[in-house]
Amino acid sequence: MDTKELLERIKVLEYYQKLMFSMLGNNTYPFYRMIIEKGLREEQVTAFFRVCDELNKIWEEQKAEGFIHFHPLFQKFAESVPGSLKAKEVVEACIQQHLFRPFMQEMEKYLS
């Protein structure tokens, strides 16, 4: 298979992907949809999930110790959001998709 044919097949797959998105609707897996639409790589998403998992654990510990302000955790979270995404859209999509939901609901309080 030559390069031209390969590129054409990729274009067809991208077109099919867009059609599948329209069939699924906007509320189905909004975080995963955003990942695909923004073209994030698996490594970026894996690293983001790792940070969220760590921050979630810290948040739970701090909450158990009686902390009520979590702005430093929000700063770390915002810094971990992959470059092409905004913290606000990530928080909203994660809440809708039930990913780290209690933690994301807390982070939502710090969005401007």
C-alpha positions in Angstrom: 0.0 0.0 0.0 1.5 3.4 -1.0 1.4 6.5 1.1 -1.3 8.2 -1.0 -3.7 5.2 -0.5 -2.9 5.1 3.2 -3.6 8.8 3.7 -6.9 8.3 1.8 -7.9 5.5 4.2 -7.1 7.7 7.2 -9.3 10.4 5.8 -12.2 7.9 5.5 -11.7 6.7 9.0 -11.7 10.3 10.3 -15.0 10.9 8.4 -16.5 7.7 9.9 -15.4 8.8 13.3 -17.2 12.2 12.9 -20.4 10.4 11.8 -20.2 8.1 14.8 -19.9 11.1 17.1 -23.0 12.6 15.7 -24.9 9.3 16.2 -23.8 9.1 19.8 -24.9 12.6 20.8 -23.1 15.1 22.9 -23.9 13.7 26.4 -22.4 10.3 25.8 -19.0 10.0 27.4 -18.2 13.8 27.1 -14.7 13.4 28.4 -13.7 10.7 26.0 -15.3 12.6 23.2 -13.3 15.7 24.1 -10.1 13.6 24.1 -10.8 12.4 20.5 -11.9 15.8 19.2 -8.8 17.5 20.6 -6.5 14.7 19.3 -4.9 13.8 22.6 -2.5 10.9 22.8 -3.0 7.9 25.1 0.1 8.9 27.1 -1.3 12.4 27.8 -4.6 11.0 29.0 -2.9 8.3 31.1 -0.7 10.9 32.7 -3.7 13.1 33.4 -5.6 10.2 35.0 -2.6 9.4 37.1 -2.5 13.0 38.4 -6.2 13.0 39.1 -5.9 9.8 41.0 -3.1 11.2 43.2 -4.9 14.5 43.7 -8.1 12.7 44.6 -6.3 10.7 47.3 -4.7 13.9 48.7 -8.1 15.6 48.6 -9.8 12.7 50.5 -7.0 12.8 53.1 -7.1 16.6 53.6 -10.9 16.5 53.8 -10.7 13.8 56.5 -8.3 16.0 58.4 -10.8 18.9 58.3 -9.4 21.0 55.5 -12.0 23.2 53.8 -10.0 25.1 51.2 -8.5 23.1 48.3 -7.2 25.9 46.1 -3.6 24.5 46.0 -5.0 21.2 44.8 -7.0 23.0 42.1 -3.8 24.7 41.0 -2.1 21.4 40.6 -5.1 20.0 38.8 -5.2 22.9 36.4 -1.5 22.5 35.6 -2.1 18.8 34.8 -4.8 19.5 32.2 -3.3 18.8 28.8 -2.4 22.0 26.8 -5.3 21.9 24.3 -7.9 21.6 27.0 -9.3 24.1 29.5 -9.8 23.1 33.2 -13.4 24.2 33.1 -14.4 21.9 30.2 -12.4 19.0 31.7 -14.2 19.4 35.1 -17.6 19.6 33.5 -17.0 16.6 31.2 -15.6 14.5 34.1 -18.6 15.3 36.3 -21.0 14.4 33.5 -19.1 11.1 32.8 -18.8 10.3 36.6 -14.9 10.4 36.5 -13.5 11.4 39.9 -16.9 12.9 40.4 -16.7 14.1 44.1 -13.2 15.5 43.5 -14.3 17.2 40.3 -17.3 18.7 42.0 -14.9 20.2 44.6 -12.6 21.5 41.8 -15.6 23.0 40.1 -15.9 25.5 43.0 -12.6 27.0 42.0 -13.4 27.7 38.4 -13.5 31.4 37.5 
